[in-house]
Amino acid sequence: MECIFCKIAAGEIPAPPVYRDDEVLAIADINPQAPTHLLVMPLAHHANIGALSDADDAALTAKLFAVASQLGRQHGPGGYRLVMNTGGDGGQTVDHLHVHVLAGRAMSWPPG
């Protein structure tokens, strides 16, 4: 598989985990947009949130956001932002579902 996040999840590309369990992995972004910029992703490959559809996928989506929120609280006690980009127009650059956790500075609006 050519997916960089799948290779990271499989241990083929080193990336120290910030969080890992049997379904979800969180790592630091290599191009951070905030003092804390983490990526929370499922270990299983899903292209984006639009690729999820059934009840099992709803549980995975909830888990991704629960882990992202937990990490946000830990790394951004003054507040944090969760972002999920979908598709090219949505700003998605890696076709593997992931949630960005941004913290450590004040966030502006609109974001982009």
C-alpha positions as CSV (number, residue, x, y, z in Angstrom):
1,M,0.0,0.0,0.0
2,E,1.2,3.5,-0.8
3,C,-0.6,5.3,2.0
4,I,1.9,7.0,4.2
5,F,-0.4,6.9,7.3
6,C,-0.9,3.1,6.7
7,K,2.9,2.7,6.6
8,I,3.2,4.7,9.9
9,A,0.5,2.6,11.5
10,A,2.3,-0.6,10.4
11,G,5.6,0.6,11.8
12,E,7.2,0.8,8.4
13,I,7.8,4.5,8.8
14,P,8.9,5.6,12.3
15,A,6.7,8.1,14.0
16,P,6.6,8.1,17.8
17,P,3.0,7.7,19.0
18,V,1.4,10.2,21.2
19,Y,-1.5,7.8,21.7
20,R,-2.1,4.3,20.3
21,D,-4.6,1.5,21.0
22,D,-6.1,-1.3,18.9
23,E,-8.0,1.1,16.6
24,V,-6.5,4.6,16.8
25,L,-3.1,6.2,16.5
26,A,-2.1,9.8,17.2
27,I,1.2,11.3,16.1
28,A,2.8,14.8,15.9
29,D,2.4,16.5,12.5
30,I,5.7,16.9,10.7
31,N,4.5,20.3,9.4
32,P,2.9,21.8,12.5
33,Q,0.5,24.8,12.2
34,A,0.4,25.4,15.9
35,P,2.7,24.7,18.9
36,T,0.8,21.5,19.3
37,H,-0.3,19.8,16.1
38,L,-1.3,16.2,16.4
39,L,-2.9,13.8,13.9
40,V,-5.4,11.3,15.2
41,M,-6.2,8.5,12.7
42,P,-7.7,5.0,12.5
43,L,-5.2,2.2,12.1
44,A,-7.5,0.8,9.3
45,H,-7.4,2.7,6.0
46,H,-10.4,4.9,5.3
47,A,-9.9,7.6,2.6
48,N,-11.9,10.2,4.5
49,I,-15.0,10.8,6.6
50,G,-17.2,10.5,3.5
51,A,-16.0,6.9,3.1
52,L,-17.6,5.9,6.4
53,S,-21.2,4.8,6.3
54,D,-22.4,2.0,8.7
55,A,-22.9,1.7,12.4
56,D,-19.4,0.3,13.0
57,D,-18.0,3.4,11.2
58,A,-20.1,5.6,13.5
59,A,-18.4,4.1,16.5
60,L,-15.0,4.6,14.9
61,T,-15.8,8.3,14.2
62,A,-16.9,8.8,17.8
63,K,-13.7,7.2,19.0
64,L,-11.5,9.4,16.8
65,F,-13.2,12.5,18.2
66,A,-13.0,11.2,21.8
67,V,-9.3,10.6,21.5
68,A,-8.7,13.9,19.7
69,S,-10.7,15.8,22.4
70,Q,-8.8,14.0,25.2
71,L,-5.5,15.0,23.6
72,G,-6.8,18.6,23.0
73,R,-7.6,18.9,26.7
74,Q,-4.1,17.6,27.7
75,H,-2.2,19.9,25.3
76,G,-4.5,22.9,25.2
77,P,-5.9,23.8,28.6
78,G,-6.7,27.3,27.2
79,G,-8.6,25.8,24.3
80,Y,-7.9,23.8,21.1
81,R,-9.2,23.2,17.6
82,L,-10.2,19.9,16.0
83,V,-10.2,19.9,12.2
84,M,-11.1,17.2,9.7
85,N,-10.4,18.0,6.0
86,T,-12.2,16.0,3.3
87,G,-11.3,16.0,-0.3
88,G,-9.0,18.3,-2.3
89,D,-11.3,21.3,-2.0
90,G,-11.5,20.7,1.8
91,G,-7.8,20.8,2.1
92,Q,-7.1,17.1,2.6
93,T,-3.6,16.2,1.5
94,V,-3.3,12.6,2.7
95,D,-6.1,10.3,1.7
96,H,-6.4,8.5,5.0
97,L,-9.0,9.7,7.5
98,H,-7.5,11.9,10.3
99,V,-8.4,14.6,12.8
100,H,-6.0,17.5,13.4
101,V,-5.6,18.6,17.0
102,L,-4.3,22.2,17.1
103,A,-3.4,23.8,20.4
104,G,-0.9,26.1,22.2
105,R,-2.0,29.4,20.6
106,A,-5.1,31.5,20.0
107,M,-6.9,30.4,16.9
108,S,-8.4,32.9,14.5
109,W,-11.6,32.8,12.5
110,P,-12.3,32.2,9.6
111,P,-9.6,29.4,9.5
112,G,-8.8,29.4,5.8
